[in-house]
Amino acid sequence: MSYAEIDPTRIAELTAREEARLNERTARSRDYYERASRHLSGGVASSYQLREPWPIYLEGGAGPKVWDVDGNEMWDFHNGFGSMVQGHANPVIGAAIAERYPRGTHFAAPTEDAIAVADNLAARFGMPKWRYVNSGSEATMDAIRIARGYTGRDTVMKIFGSYHGHHDTVMVSIGVPYESIGDRENLASLPYGAGVPAVTTAMTVPVPFNDAGAMERRIQRLDAEGRKPACVIMEAAMMNLGVVLPEPGYLEEVRAITQRYGVVLIFDEVKTGLTIAAGGATELFGVTPDMITLAKALGGGLPTGAIGGTAEVMSVVEDHSVYQVGTYNGNPLGMAAARASLEKVLTPGAYTWLQHLADRIADGCSDVIRRHNLPGYTVSLPSKGCVTFSPTKIVDYETFLGSQNVALTDLAWLFNMNRGIFMTPGREEEWTLSVTHTDDAVDAYIACFDEMAHDLTK
C-alpha cells in the first residue's frame, strides 16, 4: 500500500510555526522556569518534565481538564503519565482523603484501609499476597529483590526498550541508538544514562519483545554459563514505544518458558494495571504471572504502589528472608484514596465507559489516517492508546527505531498543546483517558489530529 509522502521540510515549517505559537502562549511558564532554575535543578522535579526552551507549569486540574499558569485550559490526555484514570480532584477520592486527614496522616503502622485494599487487589488480579510501596520504581525494585531472594539467583532478564523505573537494575537497555542494540540473539546490556555501575548493568540481560524463542535461547545460554535469571520482568504490552501489543500466543509462551526453567515471571503493570481492566493486563490477556507490580493509577493521585505475588514467591517476605520495608509503605492517606478508588470509582461501569471512549478515539483517528492516507495506524486499550506513525507494524524496539519519525511526533505534541490538548511529550501520539473524559473531549482530540493531518498533506 502506498501512503502520502510527508515532506520533512513541511514538518519543519509546521514545527517552527507551532513552537513559536506555544512559546508565545506560555510566557508565565518561562518566568516560572527562570525562577525555578535558581534552586530546583534544571527547573523541574524530574527530568521527564523537561522541555525546550522551558517546561509547561500547571496550576490546577478538575475532571478531564487542566490549566497551566498562563490560564490555558486543556483537555488532559497526559493524565500524569497515565496515573489519573479517576480524573483530577475526583470528589469521591477527595472525600475519603478529607475524612482520613483529621484522624492522622502517617503512623508507620498498619491501618484497616490497607487490609481492604489488599483484599480488593487479590480479587482483581488473582494474586493472594500483597505488599505496599510508594512508586512504580519501588515496586519493581522490591519485586526483583523478592524474586532474587526466592530463587537465590542474581541475573535479571528484561525486554529491550521497556522502562521499569529509575533504580539501577532496570536502567538498562531502554533508549539507545539503533546501531547500539546488538545482535538479536545477544542484545546488549547498556546503561540508561550515567551513574549506573557497569557491574549492575551486566547483571541485567535484555531480550526482544514478541520473540519467545529468543528469550528461551538466551535463558539456556545464561543457564549454561551459571547465570540463569532469577526473574523476567516485562510489561504485558509495551507502553513507552507508543503502545506495542503482544502478538497472539506470545505471553502464553513466555509463561510456559519461565515455568519450565524455574524463572519468576513479573508483570510490570505500573502503566497498565487499573487503567485497562479491573485486573489489568493480567485479566485482559488471560495470562497469570508469579508477581505483579502496581503504582500510578492505584493511589488516585497520591504516591502509592503495590506488589502482588503467589503465596510461594511471597513466602520469603513472610519468613523474613527478604526485608521488604519502607516508612511510608501503606500510608493512611494513600490507602484511603486507593480504597475509595477501587470500591467506588473504578467499577465495572467505569471500564465500560473507558472502552466506549477508547473505541471512539481509535475509530476517529483511524478515519483521519485513512482519509489523509497517512503512514500510520492506531493501537487501543481501555484508557490507553496511540497513533503510531509507521507504515509497518511495530512489534519490538528494533522495529520501533527502524521506523520512528521523531520530528513528526514532536510536531504532534506541539500541535495538540496549541489546541487545548495536553499530551505526553515524546511518546508517539499516545493518550490516556480518564473516567471523567467525555465524547466532547474525544471529538476535540480527533479534530486536532485531523487538522494536523490536513496541514501535513495539503
C-alpha positions in Angstrom: 0.0 0.0 0.0 1.3 3.5 -0.9 1.0 6.4 1.5 1.0 10.1 1.2 4.6 11.4 1.2 5.2 13.7 4.2 7.8 16.2 3.3 10.4 16.7 6.1 10.6 20.4 5.1 6.8 20.7 5.7 7.2 19.1 9.1 10.0 21.6 10.0 7.9 24.5 8.8 4.9 23.5 10.9 7.1 22.7 13.9 8.6 26.2 13.8 5.2 27.8 13.5 3.7 25.7 16.4 6.7 26.2 18.6 6.6 29.9 18.2 2.9 29.9 19.0 3.3 27.7 22.1 6.2 29.9 23.4 4.0 33.0 22.9 1.1 31.4 24.9 3.3 30.2 27.8 5.2 33.4 28.9 4.5 32.8 32.6 5.9 29.3 32.3 9.1 30.9 31.0 9.1 33.2 34.1 8.5 30.2 36.4 11.3 28.3 34.7 13.7 31.2 35.3 12.7 31.4 38.9 12.8 27.6 39.4 16.2 27.2 37.9 17.8 29.1 40.7 17.4 26.3 43.2 15.4 23.5 41.5 17.9 21.5 39.5 17.0 22.0 35.8 13.9 23.9 36.9 11.9 20.7 37.3 11.3 17.9 39.8 12.0 15.2 37.3 14.0 15.1 34.0 10.9 13.7 32.3 9.2 17.1 33.0 11.8 19.0 30.9 11.0 20.7 27.6 13.0 23.2 25.5 13.1 26.1 25.8 11.1 25.8 29.0 8.6 23.3 30.6 4.9 24.0 30.9 4.0 24.6 34.5 0.5 23.6 35.6 -1.7 25.3 38.1 -4.7 23.1 38.5 -7.0 20.4 37.2 -10.6 19.1 37.6 -12.1 16.1 36.0 -10.7 15.7 32.4 -9.1 19.2 32.2 -6.0 21.0 33.4 -4.9 24.7 33.4 -1.4 26.0 33.1 0.0 29.1 34.8 -0.8 31.2 31.8 -4.5 30.3 32.1 -4.6 27.9 29.0 -7.3 25.4 29.6 -6.7 21.9 28.1 -8.3 18.5 27.9 -5.9 16.2 29.7 -4.8 13.2 27.7 -1.5 13.1 29.6 -3.1 12.4 32.9 0.1 12.4 34.9 1.8 9.7 32.7 -1.3 7.7 33.0 -1.9 8.0 36.7 -5.1 9.9 36.8 -7.6 7.5 35.3 -10.0 8.7 38.0 -9.9 12.3 36.7 -8.4 15.2 38.6 -9.8 16.2 42.0 -12.3 13.3 41.9 -14.8 14.1 44.6 -15.1 10.5 45.8 -11.4 10.3 46.5 -11.3 13.8 47.9 -14.0 12.9 50.4 -12.0 9.8 51.5 -8.8 11.9 52.0 -10.8 14.6 53.8 -12.3 12.0 56.2 -8.9 10.4 56.8 -6.9 13.6 57.3 -8.2 14.7 60.7 -7.6 11.2 62.1 -3.9 11.3 61.2 -2.0 11.0 58.0 1.0 8.9 59.0 1.9 6.4 61.6 4.3 3.9 60.0 1.8 1.3 61.4 -0.9 -0.7 59.6 -4.5 0.6 59.2 -7.8 -1.0 58.2 -7.8 0.5 54.8 -4.6 -1.3 53.9 -6.4 -4.6 54.6 -9.3 -3.6 52.4 -7.1 -2.6 49.5 -5.2 -5.9 49.6 -8.4 -7.8 49.6 -9.6 -5.9 46.6 -6.4 -6.3 44.7 -6.3 -10.0 45.4 -9.8 -10.4 44.0 -9.0 -8.3 40.9 -5.6 -9.7 40.0 -5.7 -13.3 41.3 -2.5 -12.7 43.4 -3.1 -13.8 47.1 -0.3 -11.9 48.8 0.4 -8.1 48.6 2.8 -5.5 50.0 2.9 -1.7 49.5 5.4 0.8 48.3 5.2 4.4 47.2 6.1 4.4 43.5 6.4 2.2 40.4 10.2 2.3 40.8 10.0 1.0 44.3 7.5 -1.7 43.2 9.8 -3.1 40.5 12.9 -2.8 42.7 11.3 -4.7 45.6 9.7 -7.3 43.3 13.1 -8.1 41.8 14.7 -8.4 45.2 11.9 -10.8 46.3 12.5 -12.8 43.1 16.2 -12.9 43.8 15.7 -13.9 47.4 13.2 -16.7 46.4 15.4 -18.2 43.6 18.8 -17.5 45.1 20.0 -16.1 41.8 21.2 -12.7 40.7 20.6 -12.2 36.9 17.6 -10.3 35.8 16.0 -10.5 32.3 14.0 -7.7 30.8 12.6 -6.7 27.5 14.9 -4.4 25.4 13.3 -0.9 25.3 11.0 -1.3 28.3 11.1 1.1 31.2 10.6 -0.2 34.7 11.6 2.7 36.9 14.7 4.5 37.8 16.6 2.1 40.0 20.0 0.8 38.7 18.9 -2.8 37.9 16.4 -1.8 35.3 18.0 1.4 34.0 19.4 -0.8 31.3 18.8 -1.1 27.5 16.0 1.5 27.2 16.7 4.4 24.9 19.7 3.6 22.8 20.7 4.3 19.2 19.7 1.7 16.6 23.3 0.7 15.9 24.0 0.0 19.6 21.3 -2.6 20.0 23.5 -5.6 19.2 22.7 -9.0 17.7 19.0 -10.0 18.2 20.1 -13.2 19.9 22.5 -11.4 22.2 21.1 -7.9 22.7 23.4 -5.5 24.5 23.2 -4.6 28.2 23.6 -0.8 28.1 23.1 1.8 30.9 20.4 4.4 30.6 22.5 7.4 31.3 25.4 7.9 33.7 25.7 6.7 37.2 24.6 3.1 36.6 27.5 0.8 37.7 28.9 -1.4 34.9 28.7 -4.5 37.2 25.0 -3.8 37.7 24.3 -3.2 34.0 26.0 -6.6 33.2 23.6 -8.4 35.5 20.6 -7.3 33.6 20.1 -9.1 30.3 17.7 -7.8 27.6 15.7 -9.8 25.1 13.4 -8.7 22.3 9.6 -8.3 22.8 7.3 -10.7 20.9 10.0 -13.3 20.4 9.6 -16.1 22.9 12.2 -18.2 21.1 14.9 -15.6 21.5 14.0 -15.4 25.2 14.2 -19.2 25.8 17.5 -19.5 23.9 19.0 -16.6 25.9 17.9 -18.3 29.2 19.5 -21.6 28.0 22.8 -19.8 27.3 22.8 -18.0 30.6 22.0 -21.2 32.4 25.0 -22.9 30.7 27.1 -20.0 32.0 25.8 -20.5 35.5 23.8 -17.3 35.3 20.2 -18.5 35.0 17.9 -15.5 35.6 16.1 -15.0 38.9 13.2 -13.4 37.0 11.9 -12.0 33.8 10.4 -8.6 34.3 8.2 -7.3 31.5 5.2 -5.3 30.5 2.5 -7.5 29.0 2.0 -4.7 26.5 4.9 -2.3 26.0 3.9 1.3 26.9 6.9 3.5 26.1 7.1 2.9 22.4 3.7 4.3 21.9 1.7 1.1 22.7 3.0 -2.2 21.4 0.7 -5.2 22.0 1.8 -8.8 22.4 1.4 -11.0 19.4 -1.2 -13.9 19.8 0.3 -16.6 21.9 3.4 -14.7 22.9 2.5 -14.2 26.6 1.4 -17.8 26.9 4.8 -18.9 25.6 6.6 -16.7 28.0 4.6 -18.1 30.9 5.4 -21.7 29.8 9.2 -20.8 29.3 9.6 -19.2 32.7 7.8 -22.1 34.4 9.9 -24.6 32.6 13.2 -23.0 33.8 12.0 -22.0 37.2 12.3 -18.3 36.5 9.9 -15.9 38.3 7.7 -14.0 35.9 6.9 -10.4 36.9 4.3 -8.4 35.0 5.1 -4.7 35.5 1.6 -3.3 35.5 2.6 0.1 36.8 1.4 1.7 33.5 -1.4 -0.8 32.5 -2.8 -2.2 35.8 -6.0 -0.5 36.8 -6.2 1.7 33.7 -7.1 -1.0 31.2 -9.2 -3.5 33.2 -10.3 -4.3 36.7 -7.5 -6.9 36.8 -5.2 -5.1 34.4 -3.3 -6.8 31.6 -3.3 -10.0 33.7 -7.1 -10.1 33.2 -7.1 -8.6 29.7 -4.7 -11.1 28.2 -5.6 -14.0 30.4 -2.0 -14.9 31.5 -1.1 -15.0 35.2 2.5 -14.3 36.2 4.2 -15.0 39.6 4.3 -11.4 40.6 2.6 -8.1 39.6 3.7 -4.5 40.3 1.3 -1.6 40.5 1.5 2.1 41.1 0.5 5.3 39.1 -3.3 4.9 39.0 -3.5 2.9 42.2 -3.3 5.9 44.5 -5.8 8.2 42.7 -3.3 10.9 42.6 -1.3 10.1 45.7 2.1 8.3 45.5 1.1 4.7 46.2 2.3 1.4 44.8 1.9 -2.3 45.5 3.5 -5.7 44.8 1.3 -8.8 44.4 2.6 -12.3 44.3 1.9 -16.0 44.8 2.0 -17.4 48.3 5.1 -19.4 47.3 7.1 -16.5 46.0 6.0 -14.1 48.7 6.9 -16.7 51.4 10.4 -15.2 51.5 8.8 -11.9 52.7 6.7 -13.7 55.3 9.6 -15.7 56.7 11.8 -12.6 56.8 14.4 -13.9 54.3 13.8 -10.8 52.3 13.2 -7.4 54.0 10.5 -5.5 52.2 10.3 -2.3 54.2 9.5 1.4 53.8 8.5 4.1 56.3 5.6 5.3 54.1 4.5 1.9 52.8 0.7 1.7 53.3 0.5 5.4 54.2 -3.0 6.0 55.6 -3.8 8.8 53.1 -2.7 6.7 50.2 -4.7 3.7 51.4 -7.8 5.8 51.9 -7.5 7.1 48.4 -6.8 3.7 46.9 -9.7 2.1 48.7 -12.2 4.8 47.6 -10.9 4.5 44.0 -11.1 0.7 43.9 -14.5 0.4 45.6 -16.4 3.5 44.3 -14.6 4.8 41.1 -13.0 2.0 39.1 -16.2 0.0 38.9 -17.4 -2.3 36.1 -19.4 0.7 34.7 -16.2 2.8 34.7 -14.4 0.2 32.5 -17.5 0.1 30.1 -17.2 3.9 29.7 -13.5 3.7 29.2 -14.0 1.1 26.5 -16.6 3.3 24.8 -14.2 6.3 24.7 -11.3 4.1 23.6 -13.3 2.8 20.7 -14.4 6.3 19.6 -10.9 7.8 19.7 -9.3 4.9 17.9 -12.0 4.8 15.2 -11.8 8.6 14.8 -8.1 8.6 14.5 -8.1 5.6 12.1 -10.6 7.5 9.9 -8.2 10.5 9.8 -5.4 8.3 8.8 -7.5 6.7 6.1 -8.8 10.0 4.7 -5.4 11.6 4.6 -3.5 8.4 3.6 -1.1 8.9 6.4 1.7 6.3 7.2 0.4 5.1 10.5 -2.2 3.1 12.5 -3.9 3.2 15.8 -3.4 0.9 18.8 -6.0 1.0 21.6 -6.7 -0.5 25.0 -9.3 0.8 27.5 -7.9 4.2 28.7 -4.6 3.7 26.7 -3.8 4.1 23.1 -1.8 5.9 20.4 -1.3 6.7 16.8 1.9 5.1 15.6 3.4 7.0 12.7 4.8 3.9 10.9 3.7 2.3 7.6 4.6 -1.1 9.1 3.6 -2.8 12.3 5.8 -2.1 15.4 6.4 -5.3 17.3 9.5 -4.5 19.4 12.2 -1.9 20.0 14.1 -2.8 16.8 11.1 -2.2 14.5 10.2 0.9 16.5 13.6 2.5 16.0 13.6 1.4 12.4 10.5 3.4 11.6 10.4 6.1 14.3 9.7 9.6 13.0 10.9 11.8 15.8 10.2 15.1 14.0 6.6 14.1 13.4 6.0 13.0 17.0 7.4 16.4 18.2 5.1 18.2 15.9 2.1 16.2 17.1 2.8 17.3 20.7 3.1 21.0 19.8 0.0 20.8 17.6 -2.0 19.3 20.4 -0.7 21.7 23.1 -1.7 24.7 21.0 -5.2 23.5 20.5 -6.1 22.6 24.1 -5.0 19.0 24.2 -2.5 18.3 27.0 -0.3 15.4 25.9 2.6 13.3 27.0 5.7 14.6 25.1 7.9 12.2 23.0 5.6 9.2 23.2 4.2 9.0 19.6 0.6 10.2 19.6 -0.1 8.5 22.9 -3.1 9.2 25.1 -4.5 8.2 28.5 -8.2 8.6 29.1 -10.0 9.0 32.5 -13.4 8.0 33.6 -14.3 11.8 33.6 -13.5 12.2 29.9 -16.5 12.9 27.6 -17.4 12.4 24.0 -16.7 16.1 23.6 -13.1 15.6 24.8 -12.6 12.8 22.3 -14.1 14.9 19.5 -11.6 17.7 20.3 -8.7 15.3 20.2 -9.8 13.8 16.8 -10.4 17.3 15.4 -6.9 18.4 16.4 -5.4 15.3 14.7 -7.4 15.9 11.6 -6.2 19.5 11.4 -2.6 18.4 11.7 -3.1 15.7 9.0 -4.6 18.3 6.7 -1.8 20.8 7.2 0.8 18.0 6.6 -0.7 16.7 3.4 -2.3 19.8 1.7 
